[in-house]
């Protein structure tokens, strides 16, 4: 587990920042300084684990007794498995650009599996960065595909992921468990957030999640796609900071 560059002491509440598919701690780079004023940020690692429950158990093994969970994309699904396994350890929960349902049965599920296999084959034949240039087209809005700095940071992160880790994460996502029941049992302060232009994990899905969690706060980030923490770092940092101030009252 890597630590963020917080500015407060070890007595601060710990916050686990869970990255998503193909991501590492760089996905949270735009939030670490702001969050570090209130919590001690830690970024768990999944290694080459290939199931979401196994990833959740690895997170719990690396975690302090109680913690805040902030999670993006696949990390949100890992977070829900953490809650399923050890809800009493989670003080507050933030889920960004994520989902909760299992892979669809029948033709829709097979279509997803084939599309993901195309990316796996491309990573094996052409390398991770070449695959990332295809993958990113569905992750950020078309208008941001000309943002060289954003794309370079995303592609550099993808290139740090190995084909073996990528394949393990795809296996985990294809076998993802349904977490509807987990959402209905959440009792800690919860924030749901996503980009308005997130076509992979759209606002409607987060609205459905908000209806299952009582209570939950829902925020939609304008002019933003699936990679919200990297696309709109300042807005996400401000949103999380305000939520933490409400979820963890104190000096």
C-alpha positions as CSV (number, residue, x, y, z in Angstrom):
1,X,0.0,0.0,0.0
2,X,1.4,3.4,-0.9
3,X,0.8,6.6,1.1
4,X,-0.4,9.9,-0.2
5,X,1.4,13.1,0.5
6,X,-0.8,14.2,3.3
7,X,0.1,17.2,5.6
8,X,-1.2,15.9,8.9
9,X,0.0,13.4,11.4
10,X,-0.6,9.7,11.8
11,X,-3.4,10.3,14.3
12,X,-5.6,11.5,11.4
13,X,-8.4,9.2,10.2
14,X,-7.1,6.9,7.5
15,X,-8.7,7.0,4.1
16,X,-8.2,4.2,1.6
17,X,-8.3,5.5,-2.0
18,X,-9.1,2.5,-4.3
19,X,-8.1,2.9,-8.0
20,X,-10.0,1.3,-10.8
21,X,-9.3,-0.8,-13.9
22,X,-5.8,0.0,-15.3
23,X,-5.3,2.7,-12.6
24,X,-2.8,3.2,-9.8
25,X,-2.2,6.0,-7.3
26,X,-1.8,8.5,-10.1
27,X,-5.6,8.6,-10.5
28,X,-5.8,10.4,-7.2
29,X,-2.9,12.8,-7.7
30,X,-5.2,15.7,-8.0
31,X,-6.9,15.1,-4.7
32,X,-4.2,14.0,-2.3
33,X,-3.1,17.4,-1.2
34,X,-6.7,18.6,-0.4
35,X,-7.7,15.4,1.3
36,X,-4.5,15.3,3.2
37,X,-5.6,18.2,5.3
38,X,-8.2,16.0,7.0
39,X,-7.3,12.3,6.5
40,X,-4.2,10.2,6.0
41,X,-4.5,8.9,2.4
42,X,-3.4,5.3,1.6
43,X,-3.7,3.7,-1.8
44,X,-4.0,-0.2,-1.6
45,X,-2.7,-2.5,-4.3
46,X,-4.5,-5.5,-5.8
47,X,-1.5,-7.2,-7.4
48,X,-2.6,-9.9,-9.9
49,X,-5.7,-10.9,-7.9
50,X,-8.5,-11.8,-10.3
51,X,-11.7,-11.6,-8.3
52,X,-13.4,-8.6,-6.6
53,X,-13.9,-10.4,-3.3
54,X,-10.2,-11.4,-3.2
55,X,-9.2,-7.8,-3.9
56,X,-11.5,-6.7,-1.1
57,X,-9.8,-9.1,1.3
58,X,-6.4,-7.8,0.2
59,X,-7.6,-4.3,1.0
60,X,-8.8,-5.3,4.4
61,X,-5.5,-7.1,5.1
62,X,-3.6,-3.8,4.4
63,X,-6.1,-1.6,6.2
64,X,-6.2,-0.2,9.7
65,X,-9.1,-1.2,12.0
66,X,-11.4,1.6,10.8
67,X,-11.2,3.8,7.7
68,X,-12.8,5.9,5.1
69,X,-13.2,4.4,1.6
70,X,-12.9,6.5,-1.5
71,X,-13.2,4.5,-4.7
72,X,-13.2,5.0,-8.5
73,X,-14.6,2.8,-11.2
74,X,-13.6,-0.9,-10.6
75,X,-12.4,0.3,-7.2
76,X,-16.0,1.2,-6.4
77,X,-16.9,-2.5,-6.9
78,X,-14.0,-3.5,-4.7
79,X,-15.2,-1.1,-2.1
80,X,-18.7,-2.6,-2.1
81,X,-17.1,-6.0,-1.5
82,X,-15.2,-4.5,1.4
83,X,-18.5,-3.3,2.8
84,X,-20.1,-6.7,2.2
85,X,-17.3,-8.3,4.2
86,X,-16.6,-5.7,7.0
87,X,-19.2,-2.9,7.0
88,X,-18.4,-2.1,10.6
89,X,-14.9,-1.0,9.7
90,X,-16.0,1.6,7.1
91,X,-16.6,5.1,8.6
92,X,-17.7,6.7,5.4
93,X,-17.9,5.7,1.7
94,X,-17.4,7.7,-1.6
95,X,-18.1,5.9,-4.9
96,X,-17.1,7.6,-8.1
97,X,-18.0,6.5,-11.7
98,X,-18.8,2.9,-10.7
99,X,-21.5,0.3,-10.7
100,X,-23.1,-2.4,-8.7
101,X,-24.8,-5.0,-11.0
102,X,-23.4,-8.3,-12.1
103,X,-22.6,-8.8,-15.8
104,X,-25.7,-9.1,-17.8
105,X,-26.9,-12.5,-18.8
106,X,-27.2,-13.7,-22.4
107,X,-26.2,-11.7,-25.4
108,X,-25.4,-8.5,-23.6
109,X,-23.0,-10.2,-21.3
110,X,-21.3,-12.1,-24.1
111,X,-20.9,-8.8,-26.0
112,X,-19.2,-7.3,-23.0
113,X,-16.8,-10.3,-22.7
114,X,-15.9,-10.1,-26.4
115,X,-15.3,-6.4,-26.3
116,X,-13.0,-6.8,-23.3
117,X,-11.2,-9.7,-25.0
118,X,-10.4,-7.4,-28.0
119,X,-8.6,-5.1,-25.6
120,X,-6.7,-8.0,-23.9
121,X,-5.6,-9.2,-27.3
122,X,-4.5,-5.8,-28.3
123,X,-2.5,-5.4,-25.1
124,X,-0.8,-8.7,-25.8
125,X,0.0,-8.0,-29.4
126,X,0.8,-4.2,-29.4
127,X,1.5,-3.4,-25.8
128,X,-0.3,-1.6,-23.0
129,X,0.0,2.0,-24.2
130,X,-1.3,1.1,-27.7
131,X,-4.3,-0.7,-26.1
132,X,-4.8,2.3,-23.8
133,X,-5.1,4.6,-26.8
134,X,-8.2,2.6,-27.8
135,X,-9.5,2.1,-24.3
136,X,-9.4,5.8,-23.4
137,X,-11.8,6.7,-26.2
138,X,-14.7,5.3,-24.1
139,X,-13.3,6.8,-20.9
140,X,-13.2,10.5,-21.6
141,X,-15.6,12.7,-23.6
142,X,-14.7,13.3,-27.3
143,X,-13.8,17.0,-26.5
144,X,-11.1,15.9,-24.1
145,X,-9.4,13.5,-26.5
146,X,-7.4,16.5,-27.8
147,X,-6.2,17.4,-24.3
148,X,-2.6,16.2,-24.6
149,X,-1.7,16.6,-20.9
150,X,-4.7,14.6,-19.8
151,X,-4.2,11.8,-22.3
152,X,-0.5,11.6,-21.5
153,X,-1.2,11.2,-17.8
154,X,-3.8,8.5,-18.4
155,X,-1.7,6.6,-21.0
156,X,1.4,6.7,-18.7
157,X,-0.6,5.1,-16.0
158,X,-2.0,2.5,-18.3
159,X,1.5,1.7,-19.5
160,X,2.6,1.0,-15.9
161,X,0.0,-1.8,-15.7
162,X,1.2,-5.1,-16.9
163,X,-0.8,-7.3,-19.3
164,X,-1.0,-9.9,-16.5
165,X,-2.6,-7.4,-14.1
166,X,-4.9,-6.2,-16.8
167,X,-6.1,-9.7,-17.6
168,X,-6.6,-10.4,-13.9
169,X,-8.7,-7.3,-13.5
170,X,-10.8,-8.2,-16.6
171,X,-11.5,-11.7,-15.2
172,X,-12.6,-10.0,-11.9
173,X,-15.0,-7.6,-13.7
174,X,-16.5,-10.3,-15.9
175,X,-17.2,-12.4,-12.8
176,X,-18.4,-9.4,-10.7
177,X,-21.0,-10.2,-8.1
178,X,-24.2,-8.3,-7.8
179,X,-24.1,-5.8,-5.0
180,X,-27.7,-4.6,-4.8
181,X,-28.1,-6.1,-1.4
182,X,-24.9,-4.4,-0.2
183,X,-26.2,-1.0,-1.2
184,X,-29.4,-1.4,0.8
185,X,-27.4,-2.3,4.0
186,X,-25.0,0.7,3.9
187,X,-25.5,2.9,6.9
188,X,-22.4,5.1,6.9
189,X,-22.2,8.6,5.3
190,X,-22.1,7.9,1.5
191,X,-21.2,10.1,-1.5
192,X,-22.0,9.0,-5.0
193,X,-20.4,11.0,-7.9
194,X,-19.9,10.7,-11.6
195,X,-19.2,12.7,-14.7
196,X,-22.2,14.0,-16.6
197,X,-20.7,12.5,-19.8
198,X,-19.7,9.2,-18.3
199,X,-21.1,6.8,-20.8
200,X,-19.5,3.7,-19.1
201,X,-21.0,4.4,-15.7
202,X,-23.7,7.0,-16.4
203,X,-25.5,9.3,-14.0
204,X,-28.7,7.2,-14.3
205,X,-26.8,4.3,-12.7
206,X,-25.7,6.5,-9.8
207,X,-29.2,7.7,-9.4
208,X,-30.4,4.1,-9.0
209,X,-27.6,3.5,-6.5
210,X,-28.7,6.6,-4.5
211,X,-32.2,5.2,-4.3
212,X,-30.9,2.0,-2.8
213,X,-28.7,3.7,-0.1
214,X,-30.3,5.6,2.8
215,X,-29.0,8.2,3.1
216,X,-26.7,9.0,0.2
217,X,-25.6,12.3,-1.4
218,X,-25.4,12.3,-5.2
219,X,-23.2,14.7,-7.2
220,X,-22.8,15.0,-11.0
221,X,-19.7,16.6,-12.3
222,X,-20.3,18.7,-15.4
223,X,-18.2,18.4,-18.6
224,X,-16.7,15.2,-17.4
225,X,-16.5,11.6,-18.4
226,X,-15.5,8.4,-16.6
227,X,-12.1,9.5,-15.4
228,X,-13.4,12.2,-13.1
229,X,-10.5,12.4,-10.7
230,X,-8.1,13.0,-13.5
231,X,-10.4,15.0,-15.8
232,X,-11.6,17.4,-13.2
233,X,-9.2,17.1,-10.3
234,X,-10.0,20.4,-8.6
235,X,-13.8,19.8,-8.7
236,X,-13.4,16.3,-7.4
237,X,-11.0,17.4,-4.7
238,X,-13.4,20.1,-3.5
239,X,-16.4,17.7,-3.6
240,X,-14.5,15.1,-1.5
241,X,-13.2,17.7,0.9
242,X,-16.6,19.1,1.6
243,X,-18.0,15.6,2.0
244,X,-15.3,14.6,4.4
245,X,-15.9,17.7,6.5
246,X,-19.5,16.7,6.8
247,X,-18.8,12.9,7.3
248,X,-16.0,13.4,9.8
249,X,-17.0,16.4,11.9
250,X,-14.4,17.7,14.2
251,X,-11.4,20.1,14.4
